[in-house]
Amino acid sequence: MADDYAEARASLVERLRRGGYVESDRVADAIGAVPRHEFVPEASRSRAYADRPLSIGNDQTVSAPHMVALMTELLDPDLDDRILEVGTGCGYHAAVTAEVVPDGHVYTVEYDAELASEAEARLDRLGYGERVSVRIGDGREGWAERAPFDGAYVTCAVSDVPEALREQVRRGGRIVAPVGDVHQELIVLDEREDGTVERSEHGSVRFVRIRG
């Protein structure tokens, strides 16, 4: 099955490139390297490389690959960046991020203790344990003990970017998040060196609401 999954990943990457969701080779290589089938329930493995969100239990989903790719492209981290993720879920997005920051580290916060424990064990089993740290908690509070971060992203919809995340991302850093209640927009906040913030919008999205 490993060869079958490798072919499925390569096909997925090609579809994402054609769709304009992947432009950088780093992101393409990351999507092609992470075994998404390992992050979804066994009953869903045949659909692991379809470009669609999938249920991971506990009323949560893993985002569609195109959205993971798009958010990673928008984050545009350096190879050694320290990245904060809000919403670990099954750990798939964190693994993709870890692939694009091979000399950095991903710090991820998950509200659901069961999901966090399972994701941590899964990431460790798949070789990401030394590059991804998992914490149980309210992601809106970030992870102050590990700040400052070079960038951050949110995998669940928030009414606005939490102030704690803005405080914990250094000047010159970037935050990517789905923002909104009834209507959600994928936004990027660039924390400028002079203390100002530049906001850009990147299309309508639909994410599970943040919990807690």
C-alpha positions as CSV (number, residue, x, y, z in Angstrom):
1,M,0.0,0.0,0.0
2,A,2.9,2.3,0.6
3,D,3.6,2.6,-3.2
4,D,-0.1,3.3,-3.8
5,Y,-0.2,6.0,-1.2
6,A,3.0,7.6,-2.7
7,E,1.4,7.7,-6.1
8,A,-1.8,9.2,-4.5
9,R,0.3,11.9,-2.8
10,A,2.1,12.7,-6.0
11,S,-1.2,13.0,-7.8
12,L,-2.6,15.2,-5.1
13,V,0.4,17.6,-5.4
14,E,0.0,17.8,-9.1
15,R,-3.7,18.7,-8.7
16,L,-2.9,21.3,-6.1
17,R,-0.3,22.8,-8.4
18,R,-2.8,22.9,-11.3
19,G,-5.3,24.6,-9.0
20,G,-2.9,27.3,-8.0
21,Y,-2.8,26.3,-4.4
22,V,0.9,25.3,-4.5
23,E,3.6,27.4,-6.1
24,S,6.7,26.8,-4.0
25,D,8.6,23.5,-4.3
26,R,9.0,23.5,-0.5
27,V,5.2,23.3,0.1
28,A,4.8,20.8,-2.7
29,D,7.5,18.6,-1.2
30,A,5.9,18.9,2.2
31,I,2.4,17.8,0.9
32,G,4.1,15.0,-1.0
33,A,6.1,13.9,2.1
34,V,3.4,13.8,4.8
35,P,1.4,10.5,4.8
36,R,-2.1,12.0,5.3
37,H,-3.6,8.5,5.4
38,E,-1.9,8.1,8.8
39,F,-3.7,11.1,10.2
40,V,-7.3,10.1,9.4
41,P,-9.4,7.2,10.8
42,E,-8.8,3.9,9.1
43,A,-12.3,3.9,7.6
44,S,-11.4,7.1,5.7
45,R,-8.0,6.1,4.4
46,S,-9.3,5.4,0.9
47,R,-10.3,9.0,0.8
48,A,-7.1,10.4,2.4
49,Y,-5.8,12.0,-0.8
50,A,-9.0,13.4,-2.0
51,D,-9.0,17.2,-1.8
52,R,-11.6,17.4,0.9
53,P,-11.9,17.8,4.7
54,L,-12.4,14.6,6.6
55,S,-13.9,13.9,10.0
56,I,-11.3,12.9,12.7
57,G,-13.9,12.4,15.5
58,N,-14.9,14.6,18.4
59,D,-16.8,16.9,16.0
60,Q,-13.6,18.0,14.4
61,T,-12.2,17.7,10.9
62,V,-8.8,17.7,9.1
63,S,-8.7,20.5,6.6
64,A,-8.7,19.8,2.8
65,P,-5.2,19.5,1.5
66,H,-5.7,22.6,-0.7
67,M,-6.4,24.7,2.4
68,V,-3.4,23.3,4.2
69,A,-1.2,24.1,1.2
70,L,-2.7,27.6,0.8
71,M,-2.2,28.5,4.4
72,T,1.4,27.2,4.3
73,E,2.1,29.2,1.2
74,L,0.7,32.3,2.9
75,L,2.7,31.7,6.1
76,D,5.8,31.5,3.9
77,P,8.1,30.6,6.8
78,D,11.9,30.5,6.8
79,L,13.6,27.1,7.2
80,D,14.5,27.8,10.9
81,D,11.3,29.5,12.0
82,R,9.5,28.9,15.3
83,I,5.9,28.5,14.4
84,L,2.8,28.5,16.7
85,E,-0.3,26.5,15.5
86,V,-3.7,26.9,17.2
87,G,-5.7,23.8,16.8
88,T,-3.7,20.6,16.5
89,G,-6.5,18.3,15.5
90,C,-5.0,15.1,14.2
91,G,-1.6,16.7,13.7
92,Y,-1.6,16.7,9.8
93,H,-1.2,20.4,9.4
94,A,1.6,20.5,12.0
95,A,3.5,17.8,10.2
96,V,3.3,19.7,6.9
97,T,4.5,22.8,8.6
98,A,7.3,20.9,10.2
99,E,8.4,19.7,6.8
100,V,8.8,23.3,5.6
101,V,10.7,24.4,8.7
102,P,13.2,21.6,9.0
103,D,15.6,23.6,11.1
104,G,12.8,25.2,13.1
105,H,10.1,24.0,15.4
106,V,6.3,23.9,15.5
107,Y,4.5,24.5,18.8
108,T,0.8,23.5,18.6
109,V,-2.0,24.0,21.1
110,E,-5.1,21.8,21.2
111,Y,-8.2,22.3,23.4
112,D,-9.4,18.6,23.2
113,A,-7.2,16.5,25.5
114,E,-8.0,13.3,23.6
115,L,-7.1,14.7,20.2
116,A,-4.0,16.3,21.6
117,S,-2.8,13.0,23.1
118,E,-3.5,11.0,20.0
119,A,-1.8,13.7,17.8
120,E,1.3,13.8,19.9
121,A,1.6,10.0,19.8
122,R,1.0,9.9,16.0
123,L,3.5,12.7,15.3
124,D,6.1,10.9,17.5
125,R,5.5,7.6,15.7
126,L,5.9,9.2,12.3
127,G,9.2,10.9,13.2
128,Y,8.0,14.5,14.0
129,G,8.3,14.2,17.7
130,E,11.5,16.3,17.9
131,R,10.2,19.0,15.6
132,V,6.6,19.4,16.9
133,S,5.6,20.1,20.5
134,V,1.9,19.6,21.6
135,R,0.2,21.3,24.5
136,I,-3.3,20.9,25.8
137,G,-5.0,24.3,26.4
138,D,-7.0,27.2,25.0
139,G,-5.3,28.2,21.7
140,R,-6.6,31.7,22.1
141,E,-4.0,32.1,24.8
142,G,-1.2,30.9,22.6
143,W,1.9,29.4,24.2
144,A,3.6,32.3,26.1
145,E,6.3,30.1,27.6
146,R,7.6,29.4,24.1
147,A,7.2,32.9,22.6
148,P,8.3,34.8,20.6
149,F,7.3,33.0,17.5
150,D,8.3,33.9,13.9
151,G,4.8,33.1,12.7
152,A,1.5,31.6,13.7
153,Y,-1.6,30.2,12.1
154,V,-5.1,29.1,13.3
155,T,-6.8,26.0,12.0
156,C,-10.3,26.9,13.4
157,A,-12.4,30.0,12.8
158,V,-12.1,32.9,15.3
159,S,-14.1,36.1,15.6
160,D,-10.9,38.0,15.4
161,V,-7.2,37.1,15.7
162,P,-6.6,36.6,19.5
163,E,-4.6,39.4,21.1
164,A,-2.3,36.8,22.7
165,L,-1.2,35.6,19.3
166,R,-0.4,39.1,18.2
167,E,1.7,39.7,21.3
168,Q,3.6,36.4,21.0
169,V,4.5,36.8,17.3
170,R,7.6,38.9,16.9
171,R,7.7,42.1,14.9
172,G,8.3,41.1,11.3
173,G,6.3,37.9,11.8
174,R,3.1,36.8,10.2
175,I,-0.3,35.3,11.3
176,V,-2.7,33.4,9.1
177,A,-6.2,32.7,10.3
178,P,-9.8,32.2,9.2
179,V,-11.7,35.1,10.8
180,G,-15.5,35.6,11.0
181,D,-18.7,34.3,12.4
182,V,-21.4,33.8,9.7
183,H,-19.0,34.8,7.0
184,Q,-15.4,33.7,7.3
185,E,-12.4,35.2,5.5
186,L,-8.9,33.8,5.4
187,I,-6.7,36.7,6.5
188,V,-3.0,37.4,6.9
189,L,-1.6,39.8,9.4
190,D,1.9,41.1,8.9
191,E,3.4,42.5,12.1
192,R,5.7,45.2,10.8
193,E,8.9,46.2,12.4
194,D,7.6,49.7,13.2
195,G,4.7,48.2,15.2
196,T,2.0,48.7,12.5
197,V,0.0,45.8,11.1
198,E,-0.8,45.1,7.5
199,R,-3.9,43.0,6.9
200,S,-4.8,41.2,3.7
201,E,-7.7,39.0,2.8
202,H,-7.5,35.8,0.8
203,G,-10.9,34.5,0.1
204,S,-14.0,33.1,1.8
205,V,-13.5,29.9,3.8
206,R,-15.4,27.6,6.1
207,F,-13.8,26.2,9.2
208,V,-15.0,24.6,12.4
209,R,-15.4,27.2,15.1
210,I,-12.7,27.4,17.8
211,R,-13.8,25.7,21.1
212,G,-13.3,26.7,24.7
